């Protein structure tokens, strides 16, 4: 894992910890966080797949994940 990803994960953890200490997420049920996690995962996955599909069409590749051949 690169240094940028580690720093981002650390900062997100700090921000969530500060929010938790500040107001303890009062008024929000656990299902809200579960749905948020699910929708975030689905949208990020769809975004990544669409970018890969776009690059595939731009490069006129025949396969979704091109295999490298060794000569």
N, C-alpha and C positions, 0 to 999 in steps of 0.2 A: 504494500500500500504506500503510495507516494506521500510526501510530506504535506501536500496541499489537502489531500483527503483526510489525513489525520487531524490537521488544524481545523478543518470544517467540522468534523465530527466532534472535536473538543469544544468548539464554540457553540455548536448546537446544544450539546450537553450542558454547557454553562448557562445558556439562555433558558433552557427548559428548567434547570434547577432554580434559577432566580425567579422564574414565574411560579414555580411550585412553592417556593418559600414565601413569595409575595402574597398570593391569593389562594393557593391550594386548589386551583381550578374549581372553585365553588360553583354549583349550579350546572355542571356538565356531567352527564353520565358516562360510564365506561363505553357504552355502545357508540357514542360520538367519536371517541378516539379509535375504536376498532374500525368504524366506517371510514374515518379519515385515513387511516393506514392503508386500508384496502383500496380506496379510490386513488390515493397517491401512487401506490404500487402499479395499479392498472394504467394510469395516465402516463407515468414515466416509461413503463414497458411499451405502451403504444407509440409514444414519441420516439423511442429508440428504434423500434421496428420500422416505423415510417421513414426515418432518416436512412436506415440501411436499405430499404426498398427504393428510395429515391436515388441513392448512389448507385444501386444496381442498375436502374433504368438509365442513368446518365452514362455509365460506363459500358452499357450494352452487354453485360455479363449474362450468361445463360443460366447460372445457378444462383441460388440465394446466398450460399456460402461457398465461394469458389475454392476448389481444392488445388493445392500447388502440386505440380508434377515435377519429379526429379528426373533429369536426363543423365 
